[in-house]
Amino acid sequence: MSAAGRFISLEGIEGAGKSTLARALQATLSDRGLSVTLTREPGGTPLAERLRTLVLERGAERISAEAETLLMFAARAVHVENLIRPALGRGEWVICDRFTDATHAYQGAGRGVDTALIERLAETVHANLWPHRTLLLDLPVETGLTRARRRSADGDRFEDEDLRFFERVRARYLALAAAEPARVRVLEAADAPDKVAATALAAIADLLPGAE
């Protein structure tokens, strides 16, 4: 991997503003002469996007928590091999809307999937690849869901979940941040978008070219 390549993941519950922040960071980093790839999980490549549809769409058949987890990692394996690793190898910055922290939060805390299973799958799919920095956009669950439902009336399988589900997700995210403060930085997502973007840029400043 080129020394210039950096992998940044954005995490948070629905309505936290990850997509808005991703675009703002791309614009700022591009202005500084960096090549930036925006992507998302599940998804990011044509095949991974097809798997995303299977995970998110409502259907007649029940998807167990374990099956959902396996689909997430199947999409992640495709994404890592075909987009993330090649982009980093070219020296690009990759900004990804969700990565494995999301699986720990949603499938682990939200669905009750065994943490050991998630860790084994992560080791298999991307053992030596983790984000250089993870930005966790944190805000109250009710605020996030209100934002998300205002944006899309139809929603998806996850947005059908109740407040208790998302409280578990948020709590696990905060626990992950507490466990890895060097990698995971918590941002106040209720702030104005410009302020969130400025805070995010400060949180990755040490990764920028020329930073000591």
Backbone as JSON Lines, residues from 0, in Angstrom:
{"i":0,"aa":"M","n":[0.84,-1.2,0.0],"ca":[0.0,0.0,0.0],"c":[0.88,1.25,0.0]}
{"i":1,"aa":"S","n":[0.54,2.18,-0.8],"ca":[1.24,3.46,-0.79],"c":[1.09,4.13,0.56]}
{"i":2,"aa":"A","n":[2.16,4.84,0.97],"ca":[2.11,5.53,2.26],"c":[1.02,6.58,2.28]}
{"i":3,"aa":"A","n":[0.62,7.05,1.08],"ca":[-0.38,8.12,1.02],"c":[-1.8,7.59,1.17]}
{"i":4,"aa":"G","n":[-2.01,6.29,0.97],"ca":[-3.36,5.75,1.05],"c":[-3.87,5.74,2.48]}
{"i":5,"aa":"R","n":[-5.1,6.19,2.67],"ca":[-5.7,6.2,4.0],"c":[-7.15,5.71,3.91]}
{"i":6,"aa":"F","n":[-7.53,4.93,4.89],"ca":[-8.86,4.33,4.94],"c":[-9.62,4.95,6.11]}
{"i":7,"aa":"I","n":[-10.7,5.67,5.8],"ca":[-11.51,6.34,6.81],"c":[-12.91,5.75,6.76]}
{"i":8,"aa":"S","n":[-13.41,5.29,7.9],"ca":[-14.8,4.81,7.94],"c":[-15.65,5.77,8.74]}
{"i":9,"aa":"L","n":[-16.91,5.87,8.35],"ca":[-17.89,6.7,9.04],"c":[-18.95,5.78,9.62]}
{"i":10,"aa":"E","n":[-19.27,5.97,10.89],"ca":[-20.23,5.11,11.56],"c":[-21.28,5.94,12.28]}
{"i":11,"aa":"G","n":[-22.39,5.29,12.62],"ca":[-23.45,5.97,13.34],"c":[-24.8,5.38,12.97]}
{"i":12,"aa":"I","n":[-25.8,5.68,13.77],"ca":[-27.14,5.17,13.51],"c":[-27.76,5.91,12.31]}
{"i":13,"aa":"E","n":[-28.93,5.46,11.92],"ca":[-29.66,6.12,10.83],"c":[-29.86,7.6,11.16]}
{"i":14,"aa":"G","n":[-29.7,8.44,10.13],"ca":[-29.93,9.86,10.3],"c":[-28.79,10.63,10.93]}
{"i":15,"aa":"A","n":[-27.64,9.99,11.1],"ca":[-26.51,10.66,11.76],"c":[-25.8,11.65,10.84]}
{"i":16,"aa":"G","n":[-26.01,11.55,9.53],"ca":[-25.38,12.49,8.61],"c":[-24.1,12.0,7.98]}
{"i":17,"aa":"K","n":[-23.93,10.68,7.88],"ca":[-22.69,10.13,7.34],"c":[-22.48,10.52,5.88]}
{"i":18,"aa":"S","n":[-23.53,10.43,5.08],"ca":[-23.4,10.75,3.65],"c":[-23.02,12.21,3.44]}
{"i":19,"aa":"T","n":[-23.63,13.1,4.22],"ca":[-23.31,14.53,4.12],"c":[-21.86,14.77,4.49]}
{"i":20,"aa":"L","n":[-21.41,14.13,5.57],"ca":[-20.02,14.3,6.0],"c":[-19.06,13.72,4.97]}
{"i":21,"aa":"A","n":[-19.41,12.57,4.4],"ca":[-18.52,11.95,3.41],"c":[-18.28,12.89,2.23]}
{"i":22,"aa":"R","n":[-19.35,13.53,1.75],"ca":[-19.2,14.45,0.62],"c":[-18.37,15.68,1.02]}
{"i":23,"aa":"A","n":[-18.57,16.17,2.22],"ca":[-17.8,17.34,2.68],"c":[-16.32,17.0,2.79]}
{"i":24,"aa":"L","n":[-16.01,15.83,3.34],"ca":[-14.61,15.44,3.46],"c":[-13.98,15.21,2.09]}
{"i":25,"aa":"Q","n":[-14.73,14.61,1.19],"ca":[-14.2,14.41,-0.16],"c":[-13.85,15.74,-0.8]}
{"i":26,"aa":"A","n":[-14.72,16.71,-0.67],"ca":[-14.46,18.03,-1.27],"c":[-13.22,18.67,-0.67]}
{"i":27,"aa":"T","n":[-13.1,18.62,0.65],"ca":[-11.96,19.26,1.32],"c":[-10.65,18.56,0.98]}
{"i":28,"aa":"L","n":[-10.65,17.23,1.02],"ca":[-9.43,16.49,0.73],"c":[-9.03,16.62,-0.74]}
{"i":29,"aa":"S","n":[-10.02,16.65,-1.62],"ca":[-9.73,16.84,-3.05],"c":[-9.11,18.21,-3.29]}
{"i":30,"aa":"D","n":[-9.6,19.22,-2.57],"ca":[-9.03,20.56,-2.69],"c":[-7.57,20.6,-2.27]}
{"i":31,"aa":"R","n":[-7.19,19.65,-1.42],"ca":[-5.8,19.57,-0.96],"c":[-4.95,18.69,-1.87]}
{"i":32,"aa":"G","n":[-5.52,18.29,-3.0],"ca":[-4.77,17.53,-3.98],"c":[-4.77,16.03,-3.78]}
{"i":33,"aa":"L","n":[-5.63,15.52,-2.9],"ca":[-5.68,14.09,-2.65],"c":[-6.74,13.43,-3.52]}
{"i":34,"aa":"S","n":[-6.48,12.2,-3.91],"ca":[-7.46,11.42,-4.66],"c":[-8.34,10.67,-3.65]}
{"i":35,"aa":"V","n":[-9.64,10.87,-3.74],"ca":[-10.57,10.33,-2.74],"c":[-11.64,9.47,-3.41]}
{"i":36,"aa":"T","n":[-11.87,8.3,-2.85],"ca":[-12.94,7.4,-3.3],"c":[-13.99,7.32,-2.19]}
{"i":37,"aa":"L","n":[-15.23,7.63,-2.54],"ca":[-16.35,7.45,-1.6],"c":[-17.02,6.11,-1.88]}
{"i":38,"aa":"T","n":[-17.35,5.4,-0.81],"ca":[-18.03,4.14,-0.99],"c":[-18.89,3.86,0.24]}
{"i":39,"aa":"R","n":[-19.59,2.72,0.24],"ca":[-20.5,2.44,1.35],"c":[-20.63,0.94,1.56]}
{"i":40,"aa":"E","n":[-21.12,0.58,2.75],"ca":[-21.41,-0.82,3.06],"c":[-22.79,-0.94,3.68]}
{"i":41,"aa":"P","n":[-23.46,-2.08,3.43],"ca":[-23.08,-3.03,2.38],"c":[-23.22,-2.39,1.02]}
{"i":42,"aa":"G","n":[-22.35,-2.8,0.1],"ca":[-22.38,-2.24,-1.24],"c":[-21.0,-1.8,-1.68]}
{"i":43,"aa":"G","n":[-20.98,-0.86,-2.61],"ca":[-19.72,-0.3,-3.07],"c":[-19.26,-0.82,-4.42]}
{"i":44,"aa":"T","n":[-19.67,-2.02,-4.8],"ca":[-19.39,-2.57,-6.13],"c":[-20.7,-3.15,-6.66]}
{"i":45,"aa":"P","n":[-20.79,-3.42,-7.96],"ca":[-22.06,-3.94,-8.49],"c":[-22.55,-5.2,-7.77]}
{"i":46,"aa":"L","n":[-21.67,-6.16,-7.55],"ca":[-22.09,-7.39,-6.88],"c":[-22.44,-7.12,-5.42]}
{"i":47,"aa":"A","n":[-21.63,-6.33,-4.73],"ca":[-21.91,-6.02,-3.33],"c":[-23.22,-5.24,-3.19]}
{"i":48,"aa":"E","n":[-23.55,-4.41,-4.18],"ca":[-24.83,-3.69,-4.14],"c":[-26.01,-4.66,-4.28]}
{"i":49,"aa":"R","n":[-25.83,-5.72,-5.06],"ca":[-26.89,-6.73,-5.16],"c":[-27.09,-7.43,-3.83]}
{"i":50,"aa":"L","n":[-26.0,-7.69,-3.13],"ca":[-26.11,-8.28,-1.8],"c":[-26.74,-7.3,-0.82]}
{"i":51,"aa":"R","n":[-26.45,-6.01,-0.99],"ca":[-27.07,-4.99,-0.15],"c":[-28.6,-5.05,-0.26]}
{"i":52,"aa":"T","n":[-29.08,-5.2,-1.49],"ca":[-30.52,-5.28,-1.7],"c":[-31.12,-6.45,-0.94]}
{"i":53,"aa":"L","n":[-30.44,-7.6,-0.96],"ca":[-30.93,-8.76,-0.23],"c":[-31.02,-8.49,1.27]}
{"i":54,"aa":"V","n":[-30.05,-7.74,1.79],"ca":[-30.01,-7.46,3.22],"c":[-31.09,-6.47,3.63]}
{"i":55,"aa":"L","n":[-31.31,-5.44,2.83],"ca":[-32.15,-4.33,3.25],"c":[-33.62,-4.44,2.87]}
{"i":56,"aa":"E","n":[-33.91,-5.11,1.77],"ca":[-35.29,-5.09,1.31],"c":[-36.19,-5.97,2.17]}
{"i":57,"aa":"R","n":[-37.42,-5.56,2.29],"ca":[-38.42,-6.36,2.99],"c":[-38.88,-7.49,2.06]}
{"i":58,"aa":"G","n":[-39.16,-8.64,2.65],"ca":[-39.61,-9.77,1.83],"c":[-40.41,-10.75,2.66]}
{"i":59,"aa":"A","n":[-40.96,-11.74,1.98],"ca":[-41.8,-12.72,2.66],"c":[-40.99,-13.67,3.54]}
{"i":60,"aa":"E","n":[-39.75,-13.94,3.13],"ca":[-38.93,-14.87,3.88],"c":[-38.17,-14.17,4.99]}
{"i":61,"aa":"R","n":[-38.07,-14.84,6.13],"ca":[-37.33,-14.3,7.27],"c":[-35.84,-14.49,7.05]}
{"i":62,"aa":"I","n":[-35.06,-13.48,7.35],"ca":[-33.6,-13.57,7.33],"c":[-33.14,-13.61,8.79]}
{"i":63,"aa":"S","n":[-32.54,-14.7,9.2],"ca":[-32.07,-14.81,10.59],"c":[-30.92,-13.83,10.83]}
{"i":64,"aa":"A","n":[-30.63,-13.58,12.09],"ca":[-29.54,-12.68,12.43],"c":[-28.21,-13.2,11.9]}
{"i":65,"aa":"E","n":[-28.03,-14.52,11.98],"ca":[-26.78,-15.11,11.49],"c":[-26.68,-15.02,9.97]}
{"i":66,"aa":"A","n":[-27.8,-15.26,9.27],"ca":[-27.79,-15.14,7.81],"c":[-27.5,-13.7,7.41]}
{"i":67,"aa":"E","n":[-28.09,-12.75,8.12],"ca":[-27.84,-11.34,7.83],"c":[-26.36,-11.02,8.0]}
{"i":68,"aa":"T","n":[-25.76,-11.55,9.05],"ca":[-24.33,-11.32,9.3],"c":[-23.48,-11.9,8.18]}
{"i":69,"aa":"L","n":[-23.81,-13.1,7.74],"ca":[-23.05,-13.72,6.65],"c":[-23.2,-12.93,5.35]}
{"i":70,"aa":"L","n":[-24.38,-12.43,5.07],"ca":[-24.57,-11.6,3.88],"c":[-23.75,-10.32,3.97]}
{"i":71,"aa":"M","n":[-23.7,-9.73,5.15],"ca":[-22.89,-8.51,5.34],"c":[-21.43,-8.79,5.02]}
{"i":72,"aa":"F","n":[-20.93,-9.89,5.54],"ca":[-19.51,-10.19,5.3],"c":[-19.25,-10.67,3.87]}
{"i":73,"aa":"A","n":[-20.22,-11.29,3.25],"ca":[-20.05,-11.64,1.84],"c":[-19.9,-10.37,1.01]}
{"i":74,"aa":"A","n":[-20.78,-9.4,1.26],"ca":[-20.67,-8.12,0.55],"c":[-19.36,-7.43,0.87]}
{"i":75,"aa":"R","n":[-18.94,-7.51,2.13],"ca":[-17.68,-6.87,2.54],"c":[-16.48,-7.5,1.86]}
{"i":76,"aa":"A","n":[-16.49,-8.82,1.74],"ca":[-15.37,-9.5,1.08],"c":[-15.23,-9.05,-0.37]}
{"i":77,"aa":"V","n":[-16.36,-8.95,-1.07],"ca":[-16.35,-8.48,-2.46],"c":[-15.86,-7.04,-2.52]}
{"i":78,"aa":"H","n":[-16.35,-6.22,-1.62],"ca":[-16.01,-4.8,-1.58],"c":[-14.53,-4.58,-1.32]}
{"i":79,"aa":"V","n":[-14.0,-5.28,-0.32],"ca":[-12.59,-5.13,0.05],"c":[-11.69,-5.54,-1.11]}
{"i":80,"aa":"E","n":[-12.0,-6.68,-1.73],"ca":[-11.13,-7.2,-2.79],"c":[-11.18,-6.37,-4.06]}
{"i":81,"aa":"N","n":[-12.36,-5.88,-4.4],"ca":[-12.52,-5.22,-5.69],"c":[-12.44,-3.7,-5.67]}
{"i":82,"aa":"L","n":[-12.61,-3.09,-4.5],"ca":[-12.59,-1.63,-4.45],"c":[-11.63,-1.09,-3.41]}
{"i":83,"aa":"I","n":[-11.77,-1.5,-2.16],"ca":[-11.0,-0.84,-1.09],"c":[-9.51,-1.1,-1.22]}
{"i":84,"aa":"R","n":[-9.11,-2.37,-1.28],"ca":[-7.67,-2.64,-1.38],"c":[-7.04,-2.04,-2.65]}
{"i":85,"aa":"P","n":[-7.67,-2.18,-3.83],"ca":[-7.07,-1.56,-5.01],"c":[-6.93,-0.05,-4.89]}
{"i":86,"aa":"A","n":[-7.94,0.63,-4.34],"ca":[-7.85,2.09,-4.19],"c":[-6.73,2.48,-3.25]}
{"i":87,"aa":"L","n":[-6.63,1.8,-2.12],"ca":[-5.54,2.1,-1.19],"c":[-4.18,1.8,-1.82]}
{"i":88,"aa":"G","n":[-4.13,0.74,-2.61],"ca":[-2.89,0.4,-3.29],"c":[-2.44,1.46,-4.28]}
{"i":89,"aa":"R","n":[-3.4,2.21,-4.81],"ca":[-3.08,3.31,-5.71],"c":[-2.74,4.59,-4.95]}
{"i":90,"aa":"G","n":[-2.79,4.53,-3.64],"ca":[-2.48,5.71,-2.84],"c":[-3.65,6.63,-2.61]}
{"i":91,"aa":"E","n":[-4.86,6.14,-2.86],"ca":[-6.05,6.97,-2.67],"c":[-6.52,6.95,-1.22]}
{"i":92,"aa":"W","n":[-7.29,7.96,-0.87],"ca":[-8.02,7.96,0.39],"c":[-9.37,7.31,0.12]}
{"i":93,"aa":"V","n":[-9.76,6.37,0.96],"ca":[-11.06,5.72,0.85],"c":[-11.91,6.15,2.04]}
{"i":94,"aa":"I","n":[-13.06,6.75,1.75],"ca":[-14.01,7.13,2.79],"c":[-15.21,6.21,2.64]}
{"i":95,"aa":"C","n":[-15.43,5.37,3.65],"ca":[-16.46,4.34,3.56],"c":[-17.55,4.57,4.6]}
{"i":96,"aa":"D","n":[-18.78,4.63,4.13],"ca":[-19.96,4.73,4.99],"c":[-20.24,3.34,5.55]}
{"i":97,"aa":"R","n":[-19.77,3.1,6.76],"ca":[-19.86,1.86,7.53],"c":[-18.79,0.84,7.13]}
{"i":98,"aa":"F","n":[-18.36,0.07,8.15],"ca":[-17.46,-1.06,7.93],"c":[-17.77,-2.06,9.04]}
{"i":99,"aa":"T","n":[-16.81,-2.82,9.51],"ca":[-17.11,-3.9,10.44],"c":[-17.61,-3.43,11.8]}
{"i":100,"aa":"D","n":[-17.28,-2.22,12.21],"ca":[-17.86,-1.7,13.46],"c":[-19.39,-1.72,13.39]}
{"i":101,"aa":"A","n":[-19.93,-1.47,12.21],"ca":[-21.38,-1.5,12.04],"c":[-21.94,-2.89,12.27]}
{"i":102,"aa":"T","n":[-21.2,-3.92,11.88],"ca":[-21.66,-5.29,12.12],"c":[-21.67,-5.59,13.61]}
{"i":103,"aa":"H","n":[-20.64,-5.15,14.31],"ca":[-20.64,-5.32,15.77],"c":[-21.84,-4.61,16.4]}
{"i":104,"aa":"A","n":[-22.16,-3.42,15.89],"ca":[-23.25,-2.63,16.48],"c":[-24.62,-3.17,16.1]}
{"i":105,"aa":"Y","n":[-24.85,-3.37,14.81],"ca":[-26.19,-3.76,14.34],"c":[-26.47,-5.25,14.52]}
{"i":106,"aa":"Q","n":[-25.58,-6.1,14.02],"ca":[-25.83,-7.52,14.14],"c":[-25.44,-8.04,15.53]}
{"i":107,"aa":"G","n":[-24.36,-7.5,16.09],"ca":[-23.93,-7.93,17.41],"c":[-24.86,-7.45,18.51]}
{"i":108,"aa":"A","n":[-24.86,-6.13,18.74],"ca":[-25.7,-5.58,19.81],"c":[-27.17,-5.57,19.43]}
{"i":109,"aa":"G","n":[-27.47,-5.18,18.2],"ca":[-28.86,-5.06,17.8],"c":[-29.56,-6.41,17.68]}
{"i":110,"aa":"R","n":[-28.93,-7.36,17.0],"ca":[-29.56,-8.66,16.73],"c":[-29.16,-9.75,17.73]}
{"i":111,"aa":"G","n":[-28.07,-9.53,18.47],"ca":[-27.64,-10.54,19.42],"c":[-26.71,-11.59,18.87]}
{"i":112,"aa":"V","n":[-26.07,-11.33,17.73],"ca":[-25.12,-12.28,17.15],"c":[-23.86,-12.31,18.02]}
{"i":113,"aa":"D","n":[-23.32,-13.5,18.2],"ca":[-22.14,-13.7,19.03],"c":[-20.96,-12.88,18.52]}
{"i":114,"aa":"T","n":[-20.34,-12.12,19.41],"ca":[-19.19,-11.3,19.04],"c":[-18.06,-12.15,18.47]}
{"i":115,"aa":"A","n":[-17.87,-13.34,19.02],"ca":[-16.79,-14.21,18.54],"c":[-16.98,-14.58,17.07]}
{"i":116,"aa":"L","n":[-18.23,-14.8,16.66],"ca":[-18.5,-15.11,15.25],"c":[-18.13,-13.92,14.37]}
{"i":117,"aa":"I","n":[-18.53,-12.73,14.77],"ca":[-18.21,-11.53,13.99],"c":[-16.7,-11.36,13.88]}
{"i":118,"aa":"E","n":[-16.0,-11.58,14.97],"ca":[-14.55,-11.41,14.95],"c":[-13.88,-12.45,14.05]}
{"i":119,"aa":"R","n":[-14.4,-13.68,14.06],"ca":[-13.82,-14.71,13.18],"c":[-14.03,-14.36,11.72]}
{"i":120,"aa":"L","n":[-15.22,-13.88,11.4],"ca":[-15.5,-13.49,10.02],"c":[-14.64,-12.29,9.6]}
{"i":121,"aa":"A","n":[-14.48,-11.33,10.49],"ca":[-13.64,-10.18,10.18],"c":[-12.2,-10.61,9.93]}
{"i":122,"aa":"E","n":[-11.71,-11.55,10.73],"ca":[-10.35,-12.06,10.56],"c":[-10.19,-12.73,9.2]}
{"i":123,"aa":"T","n":[-11.21,-13.44,8.79],"ca":[-11.16,-14.13,7.5],"c":[-11.23,-13.16,6.33]}
{"i":124,"aa":"V","n":[-12.11,-12.16,6.43],"ca":[-12.39,-11.27,5.29],"c":[-11.37,-10.15,5.15]}
{"i":125,"aa":"H","n":[-10.92,-9.58,6.26],"ca":[-9.99,-8.43,6.15],"c":[-9.03,-8.37,7.32]}
{"i":126,"aa":"A","n":[-8.33,-9.48,7.58],"ca":[-7.5,-9.61,8.77],"c":[-6.54,-8.45,9.0]}
{"i":127,"aa":"N","n":[-5.86,-8.03,7.96],"ca":[-4.84,-6.98,8.11],"c":[-5.31,-5.63,7.59]}
{"i":128,"aa":"L","n":[-6.6,-5.47,7.45],"ca":[-7.14,-4.2,6.93],"c":[-8.21,-3.66,7.86]}
{"i":129,"aa":"W","n":[-7.88,-2.58,8.52],"ca":[-8.84,-1.85,9.36],"c":[-8.72,-0.37,9.03]}
{"i":130,"aa":"P","n":[-9.76,0.4,9.23],"ca":[-9.64,1.84,8.97],"c":[-8.51,2.48,9.79]}
{"i":131,"aa":"H","n":[-7.81,3.39,9.16],"ca":[-6.83,4.18,9.9],"c":[-7.51,5.06,10.93]}
{"i":132,"aa":"R","n":[-8.72,5.5,10.61],"ca":[-9.5,6.32,11.54],"c":[-10.98,6.07,11.28]}
{"i":133,"aa":"T","n":[-11.73,5.94,12.35],"ca":[-13.19,5.78,12.28],"c":[-13.84,6.97,12.96]}
{"i":134,"aa":"L","n":[-14.73,7.62,12.26],"ca":[-15.46,8.77,12.8],"c":[-16.87,8.32,13.14]}
{"i":135,"aa":"L","n":[-17.19,8.33,14.43],"ca":[-18.5,7.91,14.89],"c":[-19.37,9.14,15.11]}
{"i":136,"aa":"L","n":[-20.39,9.27,14.27],"ca":[-21.32,10.39,14.39],"c":[-22.41,9.99,15.37]}
{"i":137,"aa":"D","n":[-22.38,10.58,16.54],"ca":[-23.28,10.18,17.61],"c":[-24.37,11.22,17.83]}
{"i":138,"aa":"L","n":[-25.59,10.75,18.0],"ca":[-26.72,11.62,18.35],"c":[-27.81,10.77,18.97]}
{"i":139,"aa":"P","n":[-28.77,11.38,19.68],"ca":[-29.85,10.62,20.28],"c":[-30.62,9.83,19.22]}
{"i":140,"aa":"V","n":[-31.05,8.65,19.62],"ca":[-31.74,7.75,18.69],"c":[-32.98,8.39,18.08]}
{"i":141,"aa":"E","n":[-33.8,9.02,18.89],"ca":[-35.03,9.61,18.36],"c":[-34.74,10.69,17.33]}
{"i":142,"aa":"T","n":[-33.69,11.46,17.57],"ca":[-33.31,12.5,16.61],"c":[-32.89,11.87,15.29]}
{"i":143,"aa":"G","n":[-32.07,10.84,15.36],"ca":[-31.6,10.18,14.15],"c":[-32.72,9.56,13.34]}
{"i":144,"aa":"L","n":[-33.63,8.87,14.03],"ca":[-34.72,8.22,13.31],"c":[-35.67,9.23,12.7]}
{"i":145,"aa":"T","n":[-35.88,10.34,13.39],"ca":[-36.73,11.39,12.82],"c":[-36.11,11.92,11.53]}
{"i":146,"aa":"R","n":[-34.81,12.16,11.56],"ca":[-34.11,12.62,10.35],"c":[-34.24,11.59,9.23]}
{"i":147,"aa":"A","n":[-33.98,10.32,9.57],"ca":[-33.98,9.27,8.55],"c":[-35.36,9.11,7.92]}
{"i":148,"aa":"R","n":[-36.39,9.16,8.72],"ca":[-37.75,8.95,8.2],"c":[-38.24,10.17,7.43]}
{"i":149,"aa":"R","n":[-37.71,11.33,7.75],"ca":[-38.04,12.53,6.97],"c":[-37.4,12.43,5.58]}
{"i":150,"aa":"R","n":[-36.23,11.82,5.53],"ca":[-35.5,11.67,4.27],"c":[-36.14,10.64,3.37]}
{"i":151,"aa":"S","n":[-36.65,9.54,3.95],"ca":[-37.22,8.45,3.15],"c":[-38.42,7.86,3.87]}
{"i":152,"aa":"A","n":[-39.58,8.04,3.29],"ca":[-40.8,7.54,3.93],"c":[-40.86,6.01,3.88]}
{"i":153,"aa":"D","n":[-40.25,5.39,2.86],"ca":[-40.33,3.95,2.71],"c":[-39.41,3.2,3.68]}
{"i":154,"aa":"G","n":[-38.19,3.71,3.87],"ca":[-37.26,3.07,4.79],"c":[-36.82,1.7,4.31]}
{"i":155,"aa":"D","n":[-36.29,0.87,5.24],"ca":[-35.84,-0.48,4.92],"c":[-36.03,-1.36,6.15]}
{"i":156,"aa":"R","n":[-35.51,-2.58,6.1],"ca":[-35.7,-3.5,7.21],"c":[-35.17,-2.96,8.54]}
{"i":157,"aa":"F","n":[-34.06,-2.23,8.49],"ca":[-33.48,-1.72,9.72],"c":[-34.29,-0.57,10.3]}
{"i":158,"aa":"E","n":[-34.79,0.27,9.44],"ca":[-35.58,1.4,9.92],"c":[-36.92,0.96,10.49]}
{"i":159,"aa":"D","n":[-37.29,-0.3,10.27],"ca":[-38.51,-0.84,10.87],"c":[-38.32,-1.19,12.35]}
{"i":160,"aa":"E","n":[-37.06,-1.24,12.79],"ca":[-36.79,-1.65,14.17],"c":[-37.23,-0.57,15.16]}
{"i":161,"aa":"D","n":[-37.42,-1.0,16.42],"ca":[-37.9,-0.06,17.44],"c":[-36.75,0.69,18.11]}
{"i":162,"aa":"L","n":[-37.12,1.61,19.0],"ca":[-36.11,2.44,19.65],"c":[-35.12,1.61,20.46]}
{"i":163,"aa":"R","n":[-35.58,0.53,21.08],"ca":[-34.67,-0.27,21.9],"c":[-33.56,-0.89,21.06]}
{"i":164,"aa":"F","n":[-33.89,-1.31,19.84],"ca":[-32.87,-1.84,18.94],"c":[-31.78,-0.81,18.7]}
{"i":165,"aa":"F","n":[-32.18,0.41,18.36],"ca":[-31.2,1.44,18.04],"c":[-30.46,1.95,19.27]}
{"i":166,"aa":"E","n":[-31.09,1.87,20.44],"ca":[-30.37,2.22,21.66],"c":[-29.24,1.21,21.91]}
{"i":167,"aa":"R","n":[-29.5,-0.07,21.63],"ca":[-28.44,-1.07,21.77],"c":[-27.33,-0.82,20.77]}
{"i":168,"aa":"V","n":[-27.7,-0.47,19.54],"ca":[-26.71,-0.16,18.51],"c":[-25.85,1.02,18.93]}
{"i":169,"aa":"R","n":[-26.49,2.1,19.38],"ca":[-25.74,3.28,19.78],"c":[-24.81,2.97,20.94]}
{"i":170,"aa":"A","n":[-25.3,2.21,21.92],"ca":[-24.48,1.87,23.08],"c":[-23.25,1.07,22.68]}
{"i":171,"aa":"R","n":[-23.41,0.13,21.74],"ca":[-22.25,-0.65,21.3],"c":[-21.26,0.22,20.55]}
{"i":172,"aa":"Y","n":[-21.75,1.13,19.73],"ca":[-20.84,2.06,19.05],"c":[-20.01,2.83,20.06]}
{"i":173,"aa":"L","n":[-20.65,3.35,21.09],"ca":[-19.93,4.14,22.08],"c":[-18.94,3.27,22.86]}
{"i":174,"aa":"A","n":[-19.31,2.01,23.09],"ca":[-18.39,1.1,23.76],"c":[-17.17,0.81,22.89]}
{"i":175,"aa":"L","n":[-17.39,0.65,21.59],"ca":[-16.26,0.45,20.67],"c":[-15.34,1.65,20.66]}
{"i":176,"aa":"A","n":[-15.92,2.84,20.69],"ca":[-15.1,4.06,20.72],"c":[-14.29,4.14,22.0]}
{"i":177,"aa":"A","n":[-14.89,3.77,23.11],"ca":[-14.18,3.81,24.39],"c":[-13.04,2.8,24.42]}
{"i":178,"aa":"A","n":[-13.23,1.66,23.74],"ca":[-12.23,0.61,23.72],"c":[-11.06,0.92,22.8]}
{"i":179,"aa":"E","n":[-11.3,1.72,21.74],"ca":[-10.25,2.04,20.77],"c":[-10.2,3.54,20.49]}
{"i":180,"aa":"P","n":[-9.84,4.33,21.49],"ca":[-9.87,5.79,21.3],"c":[-8.88,6.32,20.27]}
{"i":181,"aa":"A","n":[-7.82,5.58,20.0],"ca":[-6.85,6.04,19.0],"c":[-7.42,5.94,17.6]}
{"i":182,"aa":"R","n":[-8.26,4.95,17.37],"ca":[-8.85,4.77,16.02],"c":[-10.2,5.43,15.89]}
{"i":183,"aa":"V","n":[-11.06,5.3,16.9],"ca":[-12.44,5.75,16.8],"c":[-12.6,7.08,17.52]}
{"i":184,"aa":"R","n":[-13.05,8.09,16.8],"ca":[-13.28,9.41,17.36],"c":[-14.78,9.72,17.29]}
{"i":185,"aa":"V","n":[-15.33,10.18,18.4],"ca":[-16.75,10.46,18.47],"c":[-17.01,11.92,18.12]}
{"i":186,"aa":"L","n":[-17.94,12.14,17.18],"ca":[-18.32,13.48,16.76],"c":[-19.77,13.73,17.17]}
{"i":187,"aa":"E","n":[-20.08,14.97,17.53],"ca":[-21.44,15.34,17.9],"c":[-22.25,15.58,16.63]}
{"i":188,"aa":"A","n":[-23.04,14.59,16.25],"ca":[-23.75,14.66,14.98],"c":[-24.93,15.6,14.99]}
{"i":189,"aa":"A","n":[-25.35,16.07,16.16],"ca":[-26.47,17.02,16.22],"c":[-26.03,18.43,15.86]}
{"i":190,"aa":"D","n":[-24.72,18.67,15.77],"ca":[-24.22,19.99,15.39],"c":[-24.55,20.29,13.92]}
{"i":191,"aa":"A","n":[-24.39,21.54,13.55],"ca":[-24.59,21.94,12.15],"c":[-23.58,21.2,11.27]}
{"i":192,"aa":"P","n":[-23.96,20.87,10.03],"ca":[-23.08,20.11,9.14],"c":[-21.69,20.72,8.98]}
{"i":193,"aa":"D","n":[-21.58,22.04,8.88],"ca":[-20.27,22.67,8.73],"c":[-19.4,22.43,9.95]}
{"i":194,"aa":"K","n":[-20.01,22.47,11.13],"ca":[-19.24,22.23,12.35],"c":[-18.82,20.76,12.45]}
{"i":195,"aa":"V","n":[-19.71,19.85,12.07],"ca":[-19.36,18.43,12.07],"c":[-18.19,18.18,11.13]}
{"i":196,"aa":"A","n":[-18.23,18.79,9.95],"ca":[-17.15,18.61,8.97],"c":[-15.83,19.14,9.49]}
{"i":197,"aa":"A","n":[-15.86,20.29,10.15],"ca":[-14.64,20.87,10.71],"c":[-14.07,19.98,11.8]}
{"i":198,"aa":"T","n":[-14.93,19.44,12.65],"ca":[-14.49,18.55,13.72],"c":[-13.91,17.27,13.14]}
{"i":199,"aa":"A","n":[-14.55,16.76,12.09],"ca":[-14.07,15.55,11.44],"c":[-12.69,15.77,10.82]}
{"i":200,"aa":"L","n":[-12.51,16.91,10.18],"ca":[-11.22,17.2,9.58],"c":[-10.13,17.28,10.65]}
{"i":201,"aa":"A","n":[-10.44,17.86,11.78],"ca":[-9.48,17.93,12.89],"c":[-9.14,16.53,13.38]}
{"i":202,"aa":"A","n":[-10.13,15.62,13.34],"ca":[-9.94,14.28,13.85],"c":[-9.07,13.41,12.95]}
{"i":203,"aa":"I","n":[-8.89,13.83,11.69],"ca":[-8.02,13.07,10.78],"c":[-6.78,13.87,10.38]}
{"i":204,"aa":"A","n":[-6.58,15.01,11.03],"ca":[-5.49,15.91,10.63],"c":[-4.12,15.23,10.72]}
{"i":205,"aa":"D","n":[-3.95,14.35,11.68],"ca":[-2.65,13.68,11.84],"c":[-2.35,12.68,10.73]}
{"i":206,"aa":"L","n":[-3.35,12.33,9.94],"ca":[-3.16,11.4,8.84],"c":[-2.82,12.09,7.53]}
{"i":207,"aa":"L","n":[-3.0,13.39,7.48],"ca":[-2.79,14.15,6.25],"c":[-1.31,14.22,5.9]}
{"i":208,"aa":"P","n":[-1.0,14.32,4.61],"ca":[0.41,14.44,4.19],"c":[1.08,15.61,4.88]}
{"i":209,"aa":"G","n":[2.26,15.38,5.4],"ca":[3.02,16.42,6.06],"c":[2.75,16.52,7.56]}
{"i":210,"aa":"A","n":[1.74,15.81,8.05],"ca":[1.45,15.84,9.49],"c":[2.54,15.08,10.23]}
{"i":211,"aa":"E","n":[2.88,15.59,11.39],"ca":[3.92,14.95,12.18],"c":[3.27,14.02,13.2]}
